[in-house]
Amino acid sequence: MPIGAVVLLSAAVGKAALRVFTEHGLTVHATELNADEVEEHPPHLAAKYDLPEELVQLQWRLLPVVLHPEPEYAGWVAEALAQLRDRDPEDAHALVLARALRLALGSNDRDFEGQAVERYTTARLLRELES
């Protein structure tokens, strides 16, 4: 399942999203662009959640994520950017990866509503995995 940057960030600080990675054997995919976005945030997240920055960085690096470079899905980025034109353009990469892999998208971002891909929030995904 492709995962958006916000879910990756949540897992890096040990929130419920971490259980998707550690308890269910689900293969998690992300774009290198979204991974680069996550790399920018450990200092902020550590301060926000009163965690050591090294812990947040280590948790992020230990997440079992299959990273995909843009050339794997580049042919569909322009269409996704057009569909998400009034939203965060970095969201297009996670959306396109889900389409390219023909998998549902793991994201709490409502910007993906109405797109031609099924979206699971972290709560919904965990409910389904645990049932």
Phi and psi in radians as a Rosetta constraint file:
Dihedral C 1 N 2 CA 2 C 2 CIRCULARHARMONIC -1.179 0.35
Dihedral N 2 CA 2 C 2 N 3 CIRCULARHARMONIC 2.450 0.35
Dihedral C 2 N 3 CA 3 C 3 CIRCULARHARMONIC -2.148 0.35
Dihedral N 3 CA 3 C 3 N 4 CIRCULARHARMONIC 2.406 0.35
Dihedral C 3 N 4 CA 4 C 4 CIRCULARHARMONIC -1.348 0.35
Dihedral N 4 CA 4 C 4 N 5 CIRCULARHARMONIC 2.898 0.35
Dihedral C 4 N 5 CA 5 C 5 CIRCULARHARMONIC -1.062 0.35
Dihedral N 5 CA 5 C 5 N 6 CIRCULARHARMONIC -0.653 0.35
Dihedral C 5 N 6 CA 6 C 6 CIRCULARHARMONIC -1.128 0.35
Dihedral N 6 CA 6 C 6 N 7 CIRCULARHARMONIC -0.680 0.35
Dihedral C 6 N 7 CA 7 C 7 CIRCULARHARMONIC -1.179 0.35
Dihedral N 7 CA 7 C 7 N 8 CIRCULARHARMONIC -0.688 0.35
Dihedral C 7 N 8 CA 8 C 8 CIRCULARHARMONIC -1.061 0.35
Dihedral N 8 CA 8 C 8 N 9 CIRCULARHARMONIC -0.751 0.35
Dihedral C 8 N 9 CA 9 C 9 CIRCULARHARMONIC -1.118 0.35
Dihedral N 9 CA 9 C 9 N 10 CIRCULARHARMONIC -0.718 0.35
Dihedral C 9 N 10 CA 10 C 10 CIRCULARHARMONIC -1.078 0.35
Dihedral N 10 CA 10 C 10 N 11 CIRCULARHARMONIC -0.744 0.35
Dihedral C 10 N 11 CA 11 C 11 CIRCULARHARMONIC -1.128 0.35
Dihedral N 11 CA 11 C 11 N 12 CIRCULARHARMONIC -0.639 0.35
Dihedral C 11 N 12 CA 12 C 12 CIRCULARHARMONIC -1.132 0.35
Dihedral N 12 CA 12 C 12 N 13 CIRCULARHARMONIC -0.429 0.35
Dihedral C 12 N 13 CA 13 C 13 CIRCULARHARMONIC -1.783 0.35
Dihedral N 13 CA 13 C 13 N 14 CIRCULARHARMONIC 0.151 0.35
Dihedral C 13 N 14 CA 14 C 14 CIRCULARHARMONIC 1.467 0.35
Dihedral N 14 CA 14 C 14 N 15 CIRCULARHARMONIC 0.288 0.35
Dihedral C 14 N 15 CA 15 C 15 CIRCULARHARMONIC -1.286 0.35
Dihedral N 15 CA 15 C 15 N 16 CIRCULARHARMONIC -3.093 0.35
Dihedral C 15 N 16 CA 16 C 16 CIRCULARHARMONIC -0.931 0.35
Dihedral N 16 CA 16 C 16 N 17 CIRCULARHARMONIC -0.567 0.35
Dihedral C 16 N 17 CA 17 C 17 CIRCULARHARMONIC -1.005 0.35
Dihedral N 17 CA 17 C 17 N 18 CIRCULARHARMONIC -0.480 0.35
Dihedral C 17 N 18 CA 18 C 18 CIRCULARHARMONIC -1.029 0.35
Dihedral N 18 CA 18 C 18 N 19 CIRCULARHARMONIC -0.563 0.35
Dihedral C 18 N 19 CA 19 C 19 CIRCULARHARMONIC -1.117 0.35
Dihedral N 19 CA 19 C 19 N 20 CIRCULARHARMONIC -0.501 0.35
Dihedral C 19 N 20 CA 20 C 20 CIRCULARHARMONIC -1.042 0.35
Dihedral N 20 CA 20 C 20 N 21 CIRCULARHARMONIC -0.664 0.35
Dihedral C 20 N 21 CA 21 C 21 CIRCULARHARMONIC -1.428 0.35
Dihedral N 21 CA 21 C 21 N 22 CIRCULARHARMONIC -0.596 0.35
Dihedral C 21 N 22 CA 22 C 22 CIRCULARHARMONIC -1.810 0.35
Dihedral N 22 CA 22 C 22 N 23 CIRCULARHARMONIC -0.383 0.35
Dihedral C 22 N 23 CA 23 C 23 CIRCULARHARMONIC -1.961 0.35
Dihedral N 23 CA 23 C 23 N 24 CIRCULARHARMONIC -0.170 0.35
Dihedral C 23 N 24 CA 24 C 24 CIRCULARHARMONIC -2.211 0.35
Dihedral N 24 CA 24 C 24 N 25 CIRCULARHARMONIC -0.028 0.35
Dihedral C 24 N 25 CA 25 C 25 CIRCULARHARMONIC 1.146 0.35
Dihedral N 25 CA 25 C 25 N 26 CIRCULARHARMONIC 0.355 0.35
Dihedral C 25 N 26 CA 26 C 26 CIRCULARHARMONIC -1.346 0.35
Dihedral N 26 CA 26 C 26 N 27 CIRCULARHARMONIC 2.313 0.35
Dihedral C 26 N 27 CA 27 C 27 CIRCULARHARMONIC -1.371 0.35
Dihedral N 27 CA 27 C 27 N 28 CIRCULARHARMONIC 2.127 0.35
Dihedral C 27 N 28 CA 28 C 28 CIRCULARHARMONIC -1.871 0.35
Dihedral N 28 CA 28 C 28 N 29 CIRCULARHARMONIC 2.294 0.35
Dihedral C 28 N 29 CA 29 C 29 CIRCULARHARMONIC -2.012 0.35
Dihedral N 29 CA 29 C 29 N 30 CIRCULARHARMONIC 2.625 0.35
Dihedral C 29 N 30 CA 30 C 30 CIRCULARHARMONIC -2.648 0.35
Dihedral N 30 CA 30 C 30 N 31 CIRCULARHARMONIC 2.741 0.35
Dihedral C 30 N 31 CA 31 C 31 CIRCULARHARMONIC -1.429 0.35
Dihedral N 31 CA 31 C 31 N 32 CIRCULARHARMONIC 2.663 0.35
Dihedral C 31 N 32 CA 32 C 32 CIRCULARHARMONIC -1.068 0.35
Dihedral N 32 CA 32 C 32 N 33 CIRCULARHARMONIC -0.594 0.35
Dihedral C 32 N 33 CA 33 C 33 CIRCULARHARMONIC -1.080 0.35
Dihedral N 33 CA 33 C 33 N 34 CIRCULARHARMONIC -0.783 0.35
Dihedral C 33 N 34 CA 34 C 34 CIRCULARHARMONIC -1.164 0.35
Dihedral N 34 CA 34 C 34 N 35 CIRCULARHARMONIC -0.630 0.35
Dihedral C 34 N 35 CA 35 C 35 CIRCULARHARMONIC -1.119 0.35
Dihedral N 35 CA 35 C 35 N 36 CIRCULARHARMONIC -0.705 0.35
Dihedral C 35 N 36 CA 36 C 36 CIRCULARHARMONIC -1.086 0.35
Dihedral N 36 CA 36 C 36 N 37 CIRCULARHARMONIC -0.649 0.35
Dihedral C 36 N 37 CA 37 C 37 CIRCULARHARMONIC -1.101 0.35
Dihedral N 37 CA 37 C 37 N 38 CIRCULARHARMONIC -0.740 0.35
Dihedral C 37 N 38 CA 38 C 38 CIRCULARHARMONIC -1.104 0.35
Dihedral N 38 CA 38 C 38 N 39 CIRCULARHARMONIC -0.683 0.35
Dihedral C 38 N 39 CA 39 C 39 CIRCULARHARMONIC -0.999 0.35
Dihedral N 39 CA 39 C 39 N 40 CIRCULARHARMONIC -0.427 0.35
Dihedral C 39 N 40 CA 40 C 40 CIRCULARHARMONIC -1.368 0.35
Dihedral N 40 CA 40 C 40 N 41 CIRCULARHARMONIC -0.292 0.35
Dihedral C 40 N 41 CA 41 C 41 CIRCULARHARMONIC -1.808 0.35
Dihedral N 41 CA 41 C 41 N 42 CIRCULARHARMONIC -0.186 0.35
Dihedral C 41 N 42 CA 42 C 42 CIRCULARHARMONIC -0.919 0.35
Dihedral N 42 CA 42 C 42 N 43 CIRCULARHARMONIC -0.723 0.35
Dihedral C 42 N 43 CA 43 C 43 CIRCULARHARMONIC -1.062 0.35
Dihedral N 43 CA 43 C 43 N 44 CIRCULARHARMONIC -0.763 0.35
Dihedral C 43 N 44 CA 44 C 44 CIRCULARHARMONIC -1.138 0.35
Dihedral N 44 CA 44 C 44 N 45 CIRCULARHARMONIC -0.796 0.35
Dihedral C 44 N 45 CA 45 C 45 CIRCULARHARMONIC -1.139 0.35
Dihedral N 45 CA 45 C 45 N 46 CIRCULARHARMONIC -0.703 0.35
Dihedral C 45 N 46 CA 46 C 46 CIRCULARHARMONIC -1.046 0.35
Dihedral N 46 CA 46 C 46 N 47 CIRCULARHARMONIC -0.775 0.35
Dihedral C 46 N 47 CA 47 C 47 CIRCULARHARMONIC -1.153 0.35
Dihedral N 47 CA 47 C 47 N 48 CIRCULARHARMONIC -0.762 0.35
Dihedral C 47 N 48 CA 48 C 48 CIRCULARHARMONIC -1.069 0.35
Dihedral N 48 CA 48 C 48 N 49 CIRCULARHARMONIC -0.719 0.35
Dihedral C 48 N 49 CA 49 C 49 CIRCULARHARMONIC -1.789 0.35
Dihedral N 49 CA 49 C 49 N 50 CIRCULARHARMONIC 0.174 0.35
Dihedral C 49 N 50 CA 50 C 50 CIRCULARHARMONIC 0.938 0.35
Dihedral N 50 CA 50 C 50 N 51 CIRCULARHARMONIC 0.884 0.35
Dihedral C 50 N 51 CA 51 C 51 CIRCULARHARMONIC -2.080 0.35
Dihedral N 51 CA 51 C 51 N 52 CIRCULARHARMONIC 2.665 0.35
Dihedral C 51 N 52 CA 52 C 52 CIRCULARHARMONIC -1.138 0.35
Dihedral N 52 CA 52 C 52 N 53 CIRCULARHARMONIC 2.345 0.35
Dihedral C 52 N 53 CA 53 C 53 CIRCULARHARMONIC -1.017 0.35
Dihedral N 53 CA 53 C 53 N 54 CIRCULARHARMONIC -0.656 0.35
Dihedral C 53 N 54 CA 54 C 54 CIRCULARHARMONIC -1.062 0.35
Dihedral N 54 CA 54 C 54 N 55 CIRCULARHARMONIC -0.637 0.35
Dihedral C 54 N 55 CA 55 C 55 CIRCULARHARMONIC -1.142 0.35
Dihedral N 55 CA 55 C 55 N 56 CIRCULARHARMONIC -0.772 0.35
Dihedral C 55 N 56 CA 56 C 56 CIRCULARHARMONIC -1.112 0.35
Dihedral N 56 CA 56 C 56 N 57 CIRCULARHARMONIC -0.765 0.35
Dihedral C 56 N 57 CA 57 C 57 CIRCULARHARMONIC -1.123 0.35
Dihedral N 57 CA 57 C 57 N 58 CIRCULARHARMONIC -0.733 0.35
Dihedral C 57 N 58 CA 58 C 58 CIRCULARHARMONIC -1.134 0.35
Dihedral N 58 CA 58 C 58 N 59 CIRCULARHARMONIC -0.787 0.35
Dihedral C 58 N 59 CA 59 C 59 CIRCULARHARMONIC -1.017 0.35
Dihedral N 59 CA 59 C 59 N 60 CIRCULARHARMONIC -0.760 0.35
Dihedral C 59 N 60 CA 60 C 60 CIRCULARHARMONIC -1.064 0.35
Dihedral N 60 CA 60 C 60 N 61 CIRCULARHARMONIC -0.824 0.35
Dihedral C 60 N 61 CA 61 C 61 CIRCULARHARMONIC -1.169 0.35
Dihedral N 61 CA 61 C 61 N 62 CIRCULARHARMONIC -0.430 0.35
Dihedral C 61 N 62 CA 62 C 62 CIRCULARHARMONIC -1.549 0.35
Dihedral N 62 CA 62 C 62 N 63 CIRCULARHARMONIC -0.158 0.35
Dihedral C 62 N 63 CA 63 C 63 CIRCULARHARMONIC -1.120 0.35
Dihedral N 63 CA 63 C 63 N 64 CIRCULARHARMONIC 2.255 0.35
Dihedral C 63 N 64 CA 64 C 64 CIRCULARHARMONIC -1.365 0.35
Dihedral N 64 CA 64 C 64 N 65 CIRCULARHARMONIC 1.622 0.35
Dihedral C 64 N 65 CA 65 C 65 CIRCULARHARMONIC -2.161 0.35
Dihedral N 65 CA 65 C 65 N 66 CIRCULARHARMONIC 2.308 0.35
Dihedral C 65 N 66 CA 66 C 66 CIRCULARHARMONIC -1.522 0.35
Dihedral N 66 CA 66 C 66 N 67 CIRCULARHARMONIC 2.012 0.35
Dihedral C 66 N 67 CA 67 C 67 CIRCULARHARMONIC -1.613 0.35
Dihedral N 67 CA 67 C 67 N 68 CIRCULARHARMONIC 2.444 0.35
Dihedral C 67 N 68 CA 68 C 68 CIRCULARHARMONIC -2.104 0.35
Dihedral N 68 CA 68 C 68 N 69 CIRCULARHARMONIC 2.158 0.35
Dihedral C 68 N 69 CA 69 C 69 CIRCULARHARMONIC -1.279 0.35
Dihedral N 69 CA 69 C 69 N 70 CIRCULARHARMONIC 2.709 0.35
Dihedral C 69 N 70 CA 70 C 70 CIRCULARHARMONIC -0.968 0.35
Dihedral N 70 CA 70 C 70 N 71 CIRCULARHARMONIC -0.638 0.35
Dihedral C 70 N 71 CA 71 C 71 CIRCULARHARMONIC -0.987 0.35
Dihedral N 71 CA 71 C 71 N 72 CIRCULARHARMONIC -0.402 0.35
Dihedral C 71 N 72 CA 72 C 72 CIRCULARHARMONIC -1.185 0.35
Dihedral N 72 CA 72 C 72 N 73 CIRCULARHARMONIC -0.402 0.35
Dihedral C 72 N 73 CA 73 C 73 CIRCULARHARMONIC -2.380 0.35
Dihedral N 73 CA 73 C 73 N 74 CIRCULARHARMONIC 0.144 0.35
Dihedral C 73 N 74 CA 74 C 74 CIRCULARHARMONIC -0.999 0.35
Dihedral N 74 CA 74 C 74 N 75 CIRCULARHARMONIC -0.536 0.35
Dihedral C 74 N 75 CA 75 C 75 CIRCULARHARMONIC -1.092 0.35
Dihedral N 75 CA 75 C 75 N 76 CIRCULARHARMONIC -0.315 0.35
Dihedral C 75 N 76 CA 76 C 76 CIRCULARHARMONIC -1.904 0.35
Dihedral N 76 CA 76 C 76 N 77 CIRCULARHARMONIC -0.001 0.35
Dihedral C 76 N 77 CA 77 C 77 CIRCULARHARMONIC -1.146 0.35
Dihedral N 77 CA 77 C 77 N 78 CIRCULARHARMONIC -0.753 0.35
Dihedral C 77 N 78 CA 78 C 78 CIRCULARHARMONIC -1.029 0.35
Dihedral N 78 CA 78 C 78 N 79 CIRCULARHARMONIC -0.752 0.35
Dihedral C 78 N 79 CA 79 C 79 CIRCULARHARMONIC -1.109 0.35
Dihedral N 79 CA 79 C 79 N 80 CIRCULARHARMONIC -0.762 0.35
Dihedral C 79 N 80 CA 80 C 80 CIRCULARHARMONIC -1.157 0.35
Dihedral N 80 CA 80 C 80 N 81 CIRCULARHARMONIC -0.682 0.35
Dihedral C 80 N 81 CA 81 C 81 CIRCULARHARMONIC -1.062 0.35
Dihedral N 81 CA 81 C 81 N 82 CIRCULARHARMONIC -0.697 0.35
Dihedral C 81 N 82 CA 82 C 82 CIRCULARHARMONIC -1.141 0.35
Dihedral N 82 CA 82 C 82 N 83 CIRCULARHARMONIC -0.710 0.35
Dihedral C 82 N 83 CA 83 C 83 CIRCULARHARMONIC -1.202 0.35
Dihedral N 83 CA 83 C 83 N 84 CIRCULARHARMONIC -0.521 0.35
Dihedral C 83 N 84 CA 84 C 84 CIRCULARHARMONIC -1.856 0.35
Dihedral N 84 CA 84 C 84 N 85 CIRCULARHARMONIC 0.467 0.35
Dihedral C 84 N 85 CA 85 C 85 CIRCULARHARMONIC -0.947 0.35
Dihedral N 85 CA 85 C 85 N 86 CIRCULARHARMONIC -0.533 0.35
Dihedral C 85 N 86 CA 86 C 86 CIRCULARHARMONIC -1.730 0.35
Dihedral N 86 CA 86 C 86 N 87 CIRCULARHARMONIC 0.265 0.35
Dihedral C 86 N 87 CA 87 C 87 CIRCULARHARMONIC -2.180 0.35
Dihedral N 87 CA 87 C 87 N 88 CIRCULARHARMONIC -3.051 0.35
Dihedral C 87 N 88 CA 88 C 88 CIRCULARHARMONIC -1.140 0.35
Dihedral N 88 CA 88 C 88 N 89 CIRCULARHARMONIC 2.059 0.35
Dihedral C 88 N 89 CA 89 C 89 CIRCULARHARMONIC -1.112 0.35
Dihedral N 89 CA 89 C 89 N 90 CIRCULARHARMONIC -0.413 0.35
Dihedral C 89 N 90 CA 90 C 90 CIRCULARHARMONIC -1.193 0.35
Dihedral N 90 CA 90 C 90 N 91 CIRCULARHARMONIC -0.386 0.35
Dihedral C 90 N 91 CA 91 C 91 CIRCULARHARMONIC -1.136 0.35
Dihedral N 91 CA 91 C 91 N 92 CIRCULARHARMONIC -0.465 0.35
Dihedral C 91 N 92 CA 92 C 92 CIRCULARHARMONIC -1.056 0.35
Dihedral N 92 CA 92 C 92 N 93 CIRCULARHARMONIC -0.571 0.35
Dihedral C 92 N 93 CA 93 C 93 CIRCULARHARMONIC -1.172 0.35
Dihedral N 93 CA 93 C 93 N 94 CIRCULARHARMONIC -0.765 0.35
Dihedral C 93 N 94 CA 94 C 94 CIRCULARHARMONIC -1.132 0.35
Dihedral N 94 CA 94 C 94 N 95 CIRCULARHARMONIC -0.709 0.35
Dihedral C 94 N 95 CA 95 C 95 CIRCULARHARMONIC -1.075 0.35
Dihedral N 95 CA 95 C 95 N 96 CIRCULARHARMONIC -0.816 0.35
Dihedral C 95 N 96 CA 96 C 96 CIRCULARHARMONIC -1.152 0.35
Dihedral N 96 CA 96 C 96 N 97 CIRCULARHARMONIC -0.675 0.35
Dihedral C 96 N 97 CA 97 C 97 CIRCULARHARMONIC -1.084 0.35
Dihedral N 97 CA 97 C 97 N 98 CIRCULARHARMONIC -0.737 0.35
Dihedral C 97 N 98 CA 98 C 98 CIRCULARHARMONIC -1.045 0.35
Dihedral N 98 CA 98 C 98 N 99 CIRCULARHARMONIC -0.749 0.35
Dihedral C 98 N 99 CA 99 C 99 CIRCULARHARMONIC -1.154 0.35
Dihedral N 99 CA 99 C 99 N 100 CIRCULARHARMONIC -0.759 0.35
Dihedral C 99 N 100 CA 100 C 100 CIRCULARHARMONIC -1.108 0.35
Dihedral N 100 CA 100 C 100 N 101 CIRCULARHARMONIC -0.659 0.35
Dihedral C 100 N 101 CA 101 C 101 CIRCULARHARMONIC -1.531 0.35
Dihedral N 101 CA 101 C 101 N 102 CIRCULARHARMONIC -0.115 0.35
Dihedral C 101 N 102 CA 102 C 102 CIRCULARHARMONIC 0.973 0.35
Dihedral N 102 CA 102 C 102 N 103 CIRCULARHARMONIC 0.853 0.35
Dihedral C 102 N 103 CA 103 C 103 CIRCULARHARMONIC -2.241 0.35
Dihedral N 103 CA 103 C 103 N 104 CIRCULARHARMONIC 2.782 0.35
Dihedral C 103 N 104 CA 104 C 104 CIRCULARHARMONIC -1.195 0.35
Dihedral N 104 CA 104 C 104 N 105 CIRCULARHARMONIC 2.769 0.35
Dihedral C 104 N 105 CA 105 C 105 CIRCULARHARMONIC -1.823 0.35
Dihedral N 105 CA 105 C 105 N 106 CIRCULARHARMONIC 2.331 0.35
Dihedral C 105 N 106 CA 106 C 106 CIRCULARHARMONIC -1.677 0.35
Dihedral N 106 CA 106 C 106 N 107 CIRCULARHARMONIC 1.878 0.35
Dihedral C 106 N 107 CA 107 C 107 CIRCULARHARMONIC -2.795 0.35
Dihedral N 107 CA 107 C 107 N 108 CIRCULARHARMONIC 2.490 0.35
Dihedral C 107 N 108 CA 108 C 108 CIRCULARHARMONIC -1.629 0.35
Dihedral N 108 CA 108 C 108 N 109 CIRCULARHARMONIC 0.022 0.35
Dihedral C 108 N 109 CA 109 C 109 CIRCULARHARMONIC -1.425 0.35
Dihedral N 109 CA 109 C 109 N 110 CIRCULARHARMONIC 2.099 0.35
Dihedral C 109 N 110 CA 110 C 110 CIRCULARHARMONIC -1.254 0.35
Dihedral N 110 CA 110 C 110 N 111 CIRCULARHARMONIC -0.171 0.35
Dihedral C 110 N 111 CA 111 C 111 CIRCULARHARMONIC -1.052 0.35
Dihedral N 111 CA 111 C 111 N 112 CIRCULARHARMONIC -0.346 0.35
Dihedral C 111 N 112 CA 112 C 112 CIRCULARHARMONIC -1.534 0.35
Dihedral N 112 CA 112 C 112 N 113 CIRCULARHARMONIC -0.114 0.35
Dihedral C 112 N 113 CA 113 C 113 CIRCULARHARMONIC -1.085 0.35
Dihedral N 113 CA 113 C 113 N 114 CIRCULARHARMONIC 2.451 0.35
Dihedral C 113 N 114 CA 114 C 114 CIRCULARHARMONIC 1.450 0.35
Dihedral N 114 CA 114 C 114 N 115 CIRCULARHARMONIC 0.064 0.35
Dihedral C 114 N 115 CA 115 C 115 CIRCULARHARMONIC -1.591 0.35
Dihedral N 115 CA 115 C 115 N 116 CIRCULARHARMONIC 2.815 0.35
Dihedral C 115 N 116 CA 116 C 116 CIRCULARHARMONIC -1.450 0.35
Dihedral N 116 CA 116 C 116 N 117 CIRCULARHARMONIC 0.892 0.35
Dihedral C 116 N 117 CA 117 C 117 CIRCULARHARMONIC -2.667 0.35
Dihedral N 117 CA 117 C 117 N 118 CIRCULARHARMONIC 2.424 0.35
Dihedral C 117 N 118 CA 118 C 118 CIRCULARHARMONIC -1.277 0.35
Dihedral N 118 CA 118 C 118 N 119 CIRCULARHARMONIC 2.414 0.35
Dihedral C 118 N 119 CA 119 C 119 CIRCULARHARMONIC -2.082 0.35
Dihedral N 119 CA 119 C 119 N 120 CIRCULARHARMONIC 2.315 0.35
Dihedral C 119 N 120 CA 120 C 120 CIRCULARHARMONIC -1.981 0.35
Dihedral N 120 CA 120 C 120 N 121 CIRCULARHARMONIC 2.182 0.35
Dihedral C 120 N 121 CA 121 C 121 CIRCULARHARMONIC -1.256 0.35
Dihedral N 121 CA 121 C 121 N 122 CIRCULARHARMONIC 2.874 0.35
Dihedral C 121 N 122 CA 122 C 122 CIRCULARHARMONIC -1.032 0.35
Dihedral N 122 CA 122 C 122 N 123 CIRCULARHARMONIC -0.771 0.35
Dihedral C 122 N 123 CA 123 C 123 CIRCULARHARMONIC -1.077 0.35
Dihedral N 123 CA 123 C 123 N 124 CIRCULARHARMONIC -0.797 0.35
Dihedral C 123 N 124 CA 124 C 124 CIRCULARHARMONIC -1.117 0.35
Dihedral N 124 CA 124 C 124 N 125 CIRCULARHARMONIC -0.760 0.35
Dihedral C 124 N 125 CA 125 C 125 CIRCULARHARMONIC -1.084 0.35
Dihedral N 125 CA 125 C 125 N 126 CIRCULARHARMONIC -0.802 0.35
Dihedral C 125 N 126 CA 126 C 126 CIRCULARHARMONIC -1.119 0.35
Dihedral N 126 CA 126 C 126 N 127 CIRCULARHARMONIC -0.687 0.35
Dihedral C 126 N 127 CA 127 C 127 CIRCULARHARMONIC -1.036 0.35
Dihedral N 127 CA 127 C 127 N 128 CIRCULARHARMONIC -0.784 0.35
Dihedral C 127 N 128 CA 128 C 128 CIRCULARHARMONIC -1.226 0.35
Dihedral N 128 CA 128 C 128 N 129 CIRCULARHARMONIC -0.685 0.35
Dihedral C 128 N 129 CA 129 C 129 CIRCULARHARMONIC -1.187 0.35
Dihedral N 129 CA 129 C 129 N 130 CIRCULARHARMONIC -0.540 0.35
Dihedral C 129 N 130 CA 130 C 130 CIRCULARHARMONIC -1.597 0.35
Dihedral N 130 CA 130 C 130 N 131 CIRCULARHARMONIC -0.056 0.35
